[in-house]
Amino acid sequence: MSEFIKLVGSNIRELRKAKGFTQAELGEKMQISQSYIGEIERGQVNVSLETLEKVTLALELSLFDLFNFKDIDIDENQYEKETLIEVHKQLLSERNLNEIKMFHQIIKNIIKMVDHDI
């Protein structure tokens, strides 16, 4: 499946856990099987808009919440470079200009250290 579908699935998993639901409980609320919830969360299926709507209603979320990837644990899954850049872009978009400049300087220094094997 695509990186985007994996990101959405991972986000659903994080949101479900944050709300304190098990896969079985969420499946029951949505009237779908626990195994299908697992497939969604692993990014193994391309879910319909109707199913995404059921997720948002069951977890009392907005559609924005499903596509907001700033809280995704990138260590948990293997993502492509473009996907990780998008996650970081979302993280930075909520910061003020001075914070972004500070992060930029920190990242530049880290890159210099990596490039020079320090």
C-alpha positions in Angstrom: 0.0 0.0 0.0 1.0 3.6 -0.4 2.9 5.6 2.3 -0.1 7.9 2.7 -2.4 4.9 3.6 0.2 3.7 6.1 0.4 7.2 7.6 -3.4 7.4 7.9 -3.5 3.9 9.5 -0.8 4.7 12.0 -2.6 7.9 12.9 -5.8 6.0 13.5 -3.9 3.6 15.8 -2.4 6.5 17.8 -5.8 8.3 18.0 -7.6 5.1 19.0 -5.1 4.5 21.8 -5.2 8.1 23.0 -9.0 7.7 23.4 -8.4 4.4 25.3 -10.1 2.1 22.9 -9.0 -1.4 21.9 -9.3 -2.5 18.3 -12.2 -4.7 19.4 -14.0 -1.8 21.1 -13.5 0.5 18.1 -14.7 -2.2 15.7 -17.8 -2.7 17.8 -18.6 1.0 17.8 -18.0 1.1 14.0 -19.8 -2.2 13.4 -16.8 -3.7 11.6 -14.5 -6.5 12.6 -11.5 -6.1 14.9 -9.3 -7.7 12.2 -10.4 -5.0 9.7 -9.4 -2.3 12.2 -6.0 -4.0 12.4 -5.7 -4.0 8.6 -6.6 -0.3 8.5 -4.0 0.6 11.2 -1.3 -1.4 9.5 -2.1 0.4 6.2 -3.0 -2.9 4.5 -6.3 -1.7 3.1 -7.5 1.3 1.2 -10.4 2.4 3.3 -13.5 4.1 1.9 -14.6 7.6 2.9 -17.6 6.0 4.6 -15.2 4.0 6.8 -13.1 7.1 7.6 -16.3 8.9 8.6 -17.2 6.0 10.9 -13.7 6.3 12.5 -14.2 10.0 13.1 -17.6 9.5 14.6 -16.6 6.6 16.8 -13.5 8.4 18.1 -15.2 11.8 18.2 -12.6 13.4 15.9 -12.6 15.7 12.9 -11.4 14.6 9.5 -8.5 17.0 10.0 -7.4 14.9 13.0 -7.1 11.8 10.7 -4.8 13.6 8.4 -2.7 15.5 10.9 0.5 13.4 11.2 2.5 15.5 13.6 2.2 13.1 16.4 3.1 10.0 14.4 5.9 7.9 15.9 8.2 7.6 13.0 10.4 5.0 14.7 7.4 2.6 14.8 7.2 2.2 11.0 9.5 2.5 7.9 8.5 5.5 5.9 9.9 7.0 2.7 11.9 10.2 2.7 9.0 12.4 1.3 6.6 11.1 4.0 9.0 12.0 6.8 9.6 15.4 5.3 5.8 16.0 5.3 5.6 14.9 8.9 8.3 17.4 9.8 6.7 20.1 7.8 3.5 19.7 9.8 5.4 19.8 13.0 7.1 23.1 12.0 3.9 24.7 10.6 2.5 25.3 14.0 5.6 27.1 15.3 6.5 30.8 15.1 9.1 32.2 12.8 11.8 32.5 15.6 11.3 28.9 16.6 11.6 27.7 13.0 14.8 29.7 12.6 16.2 28.1 15.8 15.3 24.6 14.6 16.8 25.3 11.2 20.1 26.3 12.9 20.1 23.2 15.1 19.4 21.0 12.1 22.2 22.6 10.1 24.6 22.0 13.0 23.6 18.4 13.3 24.0 17.9 9.5 27.5 19.4 9.7 28.4 17.0 12.6 27.0 14.0 10.6 28.9 15.0 7.4 32.1 15.3 9.4 31.6 12.1 11.4 31.9 14.1 14.7 
